Amino acid sequence: MNIQRTSFLLLTLLALGANAGAVLPPLPSATNGDGIVANNGMKHLSIDFDESSVTVHAATTMVTMMSGEGVDYTPDQFDVIENQYFNSQYGWNFDNIVVLPEDSAIWIRRMDQTTPAGATLRVYEGGMGMGMANWTMQPLYLNDGDRWMWDGDMQHDMYVADMPGEYSMTYEVYLGDPTTGEALASYGSATTTIGWTVPVPEPGTAALLVLGIAGGIAVMRSRASCW
């Protein structure tokens, strides 16, 4: 385990030990789970429309999920990330000022998903990072072909996995009828694939850290009881 990752795990565990109450999930920019500060931040999936076709530019196509092990998240809709791995860094947004044709909307459709054997990847409806308490966390894109109409505001959805390994999701972004979602054949669409990694825990080092921190917390509590 490298020093940065060890330090990140140590700080995370210390924070958990210090604050046992329910907390809001981290902002999307802070859901990077590899402990490397340079990999924090929002990862935009920038959509554009040039009057004939939709395009998508991804700032990156691979991020690391963080662990929700042992954390009580609030409000209640965030129960789905407790004791799971999650990330919300990816965010749909417009690359420029875009004017869509009349009676049209941007739709996002799941085309394909890959997961480790026996694993599950779920997507939950989010929104803008500063309004996380209002995220619905309703399930999205449960099956290939499922689609969702985007309203044009920045959209960070929550991606949740249950096992270590590599995950990916491929989307088609297209111009469609705002009521039915049917694609408007006269306009081109775009596809993009985004991915996540959930590192395999390193039990030896992690166990030592947990034991050390648990011992430290016990000592502090013991001293506090004597004051």
Buried (B, 14 or more C-beta within 10 A) or exposed (E): BEEEBBEBBBEBBBEBBEEEEEBEBBBBBBBBBBBEEEBBBBBBBBBBBEEEEBBBEBEBEBBBBBBBEEBBBEBEBBBBBBEBBBBBBBBBBBBEEBEBEEEBBBBBBBBEBBBBEEBEBBBBBBBBBEEBEEBEBEEBBEEEEBBBEBEEEBBBBBBBBBBBBBBBBBBBBBBBBEEEBEBBEEBBBBEBBBBBBBBEBEEEEBEEBBEEBEEEBEEEEEEEEEE
